[in-house]
Amino acid sequence: MHSVVCMKKMSKAKSIGHYTLGSKIGSGTFGYVRLGTHTLTMATVAVKILEKRRICDSSDIERVSREIHILKMIRHPHVIQLYEIIETSKQLYLIMELASGKFDEFSVG
């Protein structure tokens, strides 16, 4: 019986691509960040969800584009790694390395 309840909860969990989305861990100007779990490897990631409707003017578009461009280029042990970008009609999902350690809610751009 317990496994049936767990399976129902898992099937209701929101997912994007190969990732199941977990709890919200931060928020900011353009969206929020949720924990994510890769469905095949079970790796834990941060999923930054940017709401397209909040990215309104050209300076917002430039800011988001610059962040993505820089994260795609940089490979350094002290900079969070961008793994994948998933785009839907309403959102951009930035699949990113999850920083280790304890954090209070943090801000995302």
Secondary structure as UniProt FT lines:
FT   HELIX           2..12
FT   STRAND          15..16
FT   TURN            17..18
FT   STRAND          19..28
FT   STRAND          31..38
FT   TURN            39..41
FT   STRAND          44..51
FT   HELIX           52..54
FT   HELIX           58..73
FT   TURN            77..78
FT   STRAND          82..87
FT   STRAND          91..97
FT   STRAND          106..108
//
